[in-house]
Amino acid sequence: MEPKNRASLSYRLRYATRNPGRIVPYARRLARDTWLRARARDHVAYYRSVMRSDAARSPYGAVGTPSRDRWAALGRLQFDYLLKHGLKPSDRFLEIGCGNLRAGRLIIGHLDTGHYYGIDISPDILFAAQETLAEYKLQDKLPHLTPVRDMRLHFLPEGYFHVVHAHSVFSHSPIEIIEECLANVGRVLAPGGFFDFTFNRTEGEEHHVLREDFYYRTGTLVALARAHGLDAHFMEDWERDNKHRQSKLRIVHGG
């Protein structure tokens, strides 16, 4: 992977030269994000405001998919990957950053009633998730949708979830939030279960863009998991088969 730093001035100048039509949208985003950061007490509060702003325009855009078709396709990609790796109807499933159920609508339909638990820091995107449930007639599956303030997971039962999943969550998270999650996810993960998450991978300098998009080395996250008694495995088949721009790690209990 190219060790490019998207936050560097030289990269931004090259990018602007190649993509002049994106200069004005970038400037608007920079102005909005600066304003939201100034009013927020921490990163979670800041990103909750970002989601509120984005969801007001489009719940599909708020979760990083510019169109409904792309939203559906990316949800299918995640679901098919989980099926390939053995997701069973009897599994109890926790989705961190469930959004408006891009993949969740398919996962809920596959699981036994009451086995899906979705959490998100954004109440606004959970309102959109309720609409997704109604549209796809999934009410009888009784999924749980819960807003959270942090990644402590302290209100969830110990050793309960066979599969924990977070797509495009850590790509928007500073390292302290990732560590908070890794420090607590092992408690709720059932024996033999796994936690899959995607992240923006760089093999160069770790960096962020506007404190919305964060780039990490694989070794950094593997070591962080190990520090909390967890083993992390790089999922090569995710990148090879799906050509997705984010990479994936699988977390299991250590040893």
Secondary structure as GFF3:
##gff-version 3
##sequence-region A 1 255
A	DSSP	alpha_helix	9	18	.	.	.	ID=ss1
A	DSSP	three_ten_helix	20	22	.	.	.	ID=ss2
A	DSSP	alpha_helix	23	39	.	.	.	ID=ss3
A	DSSP	alpha_helix	43	57	.	.	.	ID=ss4
A	DSSP	alpha_helix	59	62	.	.	.	ID=ss5
A	DSSP	alpha_helix	68	84	.	.	.	ID=ss6
A	DSSP	beta_strand	93	96	.	.	.	ID=ss7
A	DSSP	alpha_helix	104	110	.	.	.	ID=ss8
A	DSSP	beta_strand	116	120	.	.	.	ID=ss9
A	DSSP	alpha_helix	123	135	.	.	.	ID=ss10
A	DSSP	three_ten_helix	139	141	.	.	.	ID=ss11
A	DSSP	beta_strand	144	147	.	.	.	ID=ss12
A	DSSP	beta_strand	161	166	.	.	.	ID=ss13
A	DSSP	three_ten_helix	170	172	.	.	.	ID=ss14
A	DSSP	alpha_helix	175	188	.	.	.	ID=ss15
A	DSSP	beta_strand	189	201	.	.	.	ID=ss16
A	DSSP	beta_strand	207	209	.	.	.	ID=ss17
A	DSSP	beta_strand	213	216	.	.	.	ID=ss18
A	DSSP	alpha_helix	218	227	.	.	.	ID=ss19
A	DSSP	beta_strand	230	234	.	.	.	ID=ss20
A	DSSP	alpha_helix	236	242	.	.	.	ID=ss21
A	DSSP	beta_strand	247	253	.	.	.	ID=ss22
###
